[in-house]
Amino acid sequence: MTTQTRPLLQSPIFAHFTHPDGSWYRLWITHSIPKTERGHPWHLHATYDKSGTLAPVAGTRWYEQTYGMANWDFGSDDDVLVSFRARAQERLDHGYELREGAIPDLPAEAF
């Protein structure tokens, strides 16, 4: 099993979105060494509050957490980037504003 590591994925990839109604959404990528041959090295996580009643903790490195409220596993860095970008775009399409982090461009070979 081989895993490519691009300079893009050597830095933390995360995004924090807020909505005018007070709700928020956090999205981040982690990388791990699979424990089994069938394991997945790339992970996408999300934490959110759609009610706007819970404020996210500021000033922390929340994007280093190994789990979120929702978690998805991927076999390649291309796949996790495509999913990150799609979920981030969904937030923007629903009126959320990017407040922290960034939405990386997709590598050409992802298409």
C-alpha positions, 0 to 999 in steps of 0.5 A, spaced: 500 500 500 502 506 498 500 513 500 502 519 496 503 526 500 503 532 497 506 539 500 498 541 500 497 535 505 503 537 509 499 543 512 493 542 516 487 542 512 481 545 515 475 550 515 470 553 520 464 556 517 458 560 520 451 562 518 447 568 519 442 564 523 448 562 528 449 555 526 456 553 525 460 547 521 467 545 522 471 541 517 478 538 517 482 532 514 487 528 518 492 522 516 493 516 520 497 510 519 492 504 518 492 499 523 490 493 518 492 492 510 484 494 509 485 500 513 484 507 510 489 513 511 485 519 510 479 521 514 475 527 513 471 530 520 465 534 521 463 538 527 457 542 527 451 546 531 445 547 527 441 550 532 446 556 534 445 555 541 452 552 542 458 556 541 465 553 538 471 553 543 475 559 540 483 559 540 484 551 540 487 547 535 480 543 534 482 541 527 487 536 530 482 532 533 482 525 531 474 524 531 468 529 529 461 528 530 461 525 523 467 522 520 469 519 513 475 514 511 478 515 504 484 511 501 487 516 497 489 524 498 485 525 492 479 522 494 479 526 501 480 533 498 474 532 493 470 530 499 472 536 503 471 541 497 464 538 496 462 539 503 465 546 504 462 548 497 455 545 500 456 550 506 457 556 502 451 554 497 447 554 504 449 561 506 455 560 510 461 564 511 468 561 511 471 564 518 477 560 519 482 556 515 481 555 507 478 551 502 484 548 497 484 547 490 483 540 487 489 537 484 488 536 476 489 529 477 483 528 481 479 529 475 
